[in-house]
Amino acid sequence: MQTVTLTDNRTGKSYEFSILSPSIGPDVIDVRSLYKETGMFTYDPGFTSTASCSSTITYIDGEKGQLLYRGYDISDLATKKSYLDVAYLLLVGKLPNEQERASFDMELRKRSFIHEGLKRLFDAFPDKAHPMAMMSSAVSALSTFYFEHLNVSNEEEAQVMARRIIAKIPTLAAFTHRRMFGIPYIYPDIERPFTENFLYMLRAYPGENLEIRDVEVKALDTIFTLHADHEQNASTSTVRAVASTGAHPYASLSAGINALWGRAHGGANESVIAQLEYIGSVENVDSFIARAKDPNDEFKLMGFGHRVYKNFDPRAKILKNLLDQLKDELGVDNHLLKIAEKIEQIALSDEYFIKRKLYPNIDFYSGLILTALKIPKSMFTIIFVIGRSVGWVAQWIELKNDQEMKIARPRQRYIGESNRSL
């Protein structure tokens, strides 16, 4: 086994730590014994250089702009497979065959209905309550209806728990929208597949035989796929941290929803559209670009750059191509699109953005597509929740099966007062 030597320049004493190799990606230094051997911690705000776990689910190479689910490139999955194929892949570890896909699809359709008592929870929320607040509350409340999942002990029980929450998330999501606007709840239609069913519950009225176009289903299904998992991001790390305490899996997912709500995370695509509307016209783009480049101006251009990707976000490439293909069929807002295209053109050719590797990210394009699907901005992060739910629950299962799992407990560098006297 390879090792790395750390020398304390204060004392001259040296310490050896093992180097662990992954299947792909950078090696990691095993520092679990660091404090015991040296009396020191590592200092890594934001955990930018810290691997908190071993995982087989998702791999990102930020320098190359690469994203893999279970070893499959995201561009292949998003263009050749459905979201349900991807969900099955993340949960089971392999793509489904025809029979497995049909069985999985039907199971999710049957599990998509929620307990009638849960509807009363939505009635308790005030008018115009934000959908994310309702969503996290509803998912947490699900733990009271399925309390047996607190003690998942085998793979079969884990799969039942996972499929139950994945199936019900779109129903809860649609209910948050309808409660926000005070319109009647629409139950799932068991004749409709996953993504179409969500659009039906979002849009339909009682007794209406609503037709949903294939192009709309394809666009939203692709967005779900691109959001399905993304390694150890803030919300996934939150799910894992809460799960490490022994909390109910649905409580863990509820915590992930709250983490996702932040504008620096899942709320970013909502902010992109709000900013395009704020810019107002193509003629104003140059002045806002100048503001974004001004170090003394707090204005930030939304939808550019990424914490991990130092190349083009591969998900953004897929959505840009989809937007180019479907903008006429979807009826993308031409006014907003022209503003976005002008910003994109400048950002991809301006040395300021190129030098800082501020490429358009997934949020820059997803907001335009969701707007074309007539989904309100307040629901954009909810769409993220639907797609990401399978990633969260797959990560939950993996953590529970990890023999090295410990309760999450970061340490700190204390810089406050010491030994004060009264």
N, C-alpha and C positions, 0 to 999 in steps of 0.2 A: 504494500500500500504506500502511495506517495504521501509525503508530509510537507508541511511548511514550518519554518522555524521563526519564532518571534523572540526578539531580544529586547529586554528591558534596559535601555541605555542608562538608567539611573543606577542600576545594580550590576549590570553586565550578565545577569542570569538569562538563560535561554530556555524556551519552552517549545515543544513540538506539538503540532496539531495535524490531524489527518485531513487529507484532501479527498472529498467524495466526488466521483464522476457521475454525471447524468447520462442518459441515452443521447441527448443532444443539448447544446447550450453550454454555458460556462460552468467550470468546476466550482465547488463550494468548499469553504474551509469549515470543518466541524469544530465550532467553538463552544460546544455544550459544557465542556469542562474548564472553560476559560476562567471563570470566577473562582472555582475551587482551586485551580493551580496558581493563579496569579493575583487573586484578590481584586481584579479589575473587571469592568464591564466594557462592552463595545458601545460606541455612541453613534447612532444612525437615525436622526430625525426623519420621519416619514418612511423608514424602513426601505430606503432606496437601494441598499446593498445587502439586504438580509433576506435569506430564504427561510420562511416560517414553517415550511412543511415539504414533504415529498409528494408529488402528484403525478398521475397518469392521464389527466383529463385534457388539459389545454397547454399549448406551448406558444410563446411569443418570441420572435427575434425582432426587436425594435429597430436594429440597424438595417436589417434586410427588408423590413416591412412584411414580416411573415406571421401568419396566425394558423395554427393547426388545432383541430379538434380530434383527439384520439389518433393523431398522426395524419389525418386527412387535411389537405389544404382547404382553407375557407372558400377560396374562389371556386373550387370544384363542388363543394357541398352546396354553396349558395346558388349555383347555376344549374346543378344537375340533380339535386335532391330537395325534398320538402322539409319544412320545419319538423314535422313528425318523425321523419327519417333521422334527422339530427338529434332530436330529443331521445329517441331510442338508442342511438349511438352513445350519447353521453351517459345515459342511465345503465346500459347493458355492456357497453364496450365494443359493440360491433354494429354494423348497419343491418337492418332487418331484411329478411327475404320477403317475398310477396305475402306469404301466409302470416308471418310475424307482423308485418306492417298492417294488414287488415285487422288482425286481432287487437293490436295496440290502438289503432284508430277507434275501433268499436268500444274498447274498454274506456277510453277517454270520453267518448260521447256519453256513455251510460253514467260515468262518474261526474259529469259536468253539472248536474243539478245540486243545489245547496239545500241544507235543512231549512224548512219553512221558518223556524224560530230565528234564523240568522237575518231574515228580512227585517225584523223589528229593530235590529241594531242600526240599520241604515235610516230607519224612520226617526231615530233619536238624534241624528246629526242636524245641525242648523242648515238653513238654505245657504247655498253657495259655499258649503264646506269644501276645502280642497280635496280632490280625489285621492291624493297620496295619503292624507291623514285618515280618510275613511278606509283606504285599502290596507294600511298597516294594522288598523284596529280590527278589520274583518278577518285578516289572516291570523292574527293573534287569537281572536275569538274562536276560530276553527279548532284550536287546541282543546277547547272545552267540549266540543262535539265528538272529537276523536282522541280522547285522552289516552287511549291504549297505545298510541304511537310514542308516548313518553318512554316506553321501555321496548323499543325495537331490538329484537335479539337475533334475528337471522335475515338472510338476503330476501326471502319471500315477503316477510313483513315490511322490510325496507322498500321493496318495489311497490307494495300496496300503498304505503304511506306516500311515496313519491308520485305515483300516478294519480292518486286522489287529489293532491294539491295542484299538480300541473293541470288537471282537468277543470278544477273549480276556479282557478285564478282568472280565466277570461270571463266567467260568469260574474264573479265579484267585481272585476274591472268594469264591466258593462253596467252593473248596478250602481257603482259610484258615479258614473256619468249621468245616469237617469235620475238618481237622487239629487244631484247637483242642480239639475234643470227642472226637477219636479214633474217628470213625465213617467208614465206607467212602466213598471219593470217588465221585461220580456224574458221568458224562460228559454233555455236552450232548445234548439230544434235538433232532435236526434238524427234527422235525415241529412244534416249538414256536417261537413268535416270541420276540423278545428278552427282554422283561420276564418273561413267563411261564416262559421257559427258566431264567432265574436263580432264580426261586422253586422250580422243580422241582429244580435242582441243589442248592439249599439244604436242601430238605425231604425228598426222596425216599430210599428205601432200594432196594438192588439187587432187581430183579424186580418192583418195585411200580409199578402203573399209576396214578400219583398224579393226582387231579383237583384243579385249582386254579380257584377261583371268579373270574369276570370282575371282580367288585367288588374283589378283591384286586389283580388285575393293573392295573386302572384307578387305584387309589390309589397303588401304587408307581410306575407309569408317570408319573403327575403329579409325584411327588416327583423323579424323574429329570429331568423337563423343567425344573422350577423350579431345579434345581441345575446345569443344563447349562453355564452360563457366567455370570460376574458381573464383567465388566470387569477392571481391573488390581488385583485383590485380592492378598493375601499369597502364596497358592500359585501363582496365575497369574503374578505378577511373578517368583516363584522359577523357574518353568518357563522364562520368557523369559530371565532372567539366566543360567541354566545353558546354555540353547540358544545364547546369544550367544557362548559360548566355543567353539562348534563341537562340543559333546558330542553323543553319540548321542541321538536324540529320545526313546527309551525311558528313558535315564538322566535326561533332563530331566524327564520325567513322574514318575519315581521320586522326584526331588527335590521335585516338587510335592506328592506324596503325603505326604512327611515334613513339609512345611510345613503341610499341611491337618490333620495329626494334632493340632496344638495346640488346647487347650480354648478359646482366644480365637478360633479359626477353625472348622474343621470338627468339632471335638469338642464343640461347644456343645450339640447336641441330646442327646447322651449325658448331659451334665451337668444338663440340664433334668429329665430323668426321674429321675436320681439325687436331685435336690433335691426333687422332688415326693414321692418315697418318704421322704426325710428329714423333710420337713414332717409327713407322717404322717396328718393328718386336717384336715378343713375347720375345726375348732375352733382349730387352731394357726396358721391363716393370718394373722390379725391381728397376732400377736406377731412373726411373721417379716417382715411388711410394716413393722412398726415398726423392726425391726432394719435393714432395707434403707434406711430413711430416716435412721437414726442415723449422723451423720458419724464418730462414734467407734467404730463397729462395722465390722469388716472384711467382714461378710456382704454378699454381692451377690445380687440376684435374677436368676437365669439366664433367658435367653429374652426379655429386654426391652432395647430400644435397639439402635442399629446405627451403625457407623462412618460410613456414607454416608447412610442414610435418616434424614431429619429429619421424616418424615411416616410414615404406616403403611407398613410393608414390603409391597409389592404381592404378593409371594409368600406372605406370611402371610395376607393376605386370601383368596387362593385356597384355601389349605390349611384355613383356618377354615371356609369354606363347604363344602369337601369333607368335613371332619370332621363338620359339622352334618348333612350329607346321609347320610353313610355310617356314623355311629357305631354304630347298631343293627346294621346288616348286617355291619360289620367286627368287632363285639364289643369295642369300646373299653372298657378297664378303667374301670368306672364310678366306682370309688373315686378313682383318679388324676384322672379327668375332672372330678369335682366339686371337687377341690382346685384344679385348673387354672382352672376356670370362676370360682371365687371370687377367685383372684388376678387374673384378667383383668378381672373386674367392678370390682375396687378400682382397678386400675392405669388403667383407662379413665375413671375418674371422679374420682380423687384429684388434687388440684392439684399435689402434689409430682411425680407422674409426668408430668402434662400439661405443666407448665412446662418440664420437662427433655426433653420429647418422647421419653419412654421408652415407646414403643408395643411390643406383642408383635411379635417377629420370627419368621422362618420356623422357627427351632429350637424355639420354644415349642409349635408345633402338630405339626411333623414327628415329634417323639419319640413323641407319643401315637399317631399313625397307625402308626409302625413297631412300637411295642409291640403294637398290635392285630394286626399281621401276624405276631406271634410271632417277631420278629427280635430277637436278644439285644442289649442295650445296647452290648456290645463291637463289634458289627457296624454300628452307626449311622454311623460315619464312613466305613466301607467303602461303604455305600450312597451317600454323598456322592461318593466316588471314582468309582463307576460312572457316576453322572450327569455329573460334571464332566470325565471323561476326554475327551469330545468337544470341550469348550471349550478344554481345555489343548492338544489336538493342533491345533485350528483356529488358536489363537494361535501355536503353534510354526510352522505353515505360513506364517502372515502375517508373522511376524518374519523368516523366511528369505527371503521375497519383498520385504522392505523394503530399498530401495536406501540408505536413511539409517541402517540398523542398524549399531550399534557394540557392542563388548563392554561389558557393564554395569560401570561403575566409578564409584560415587558418591565424592564428596570429603568432607572432614570439617573440623570446627572443632577444632583441637588445643588442649587446655587443660592438658596435662601439663607436666612439668618441661622446662626448656630449657638447653642448653649446660652440663651438669653436668661437673665434673672429677673424675677419680679421685684 
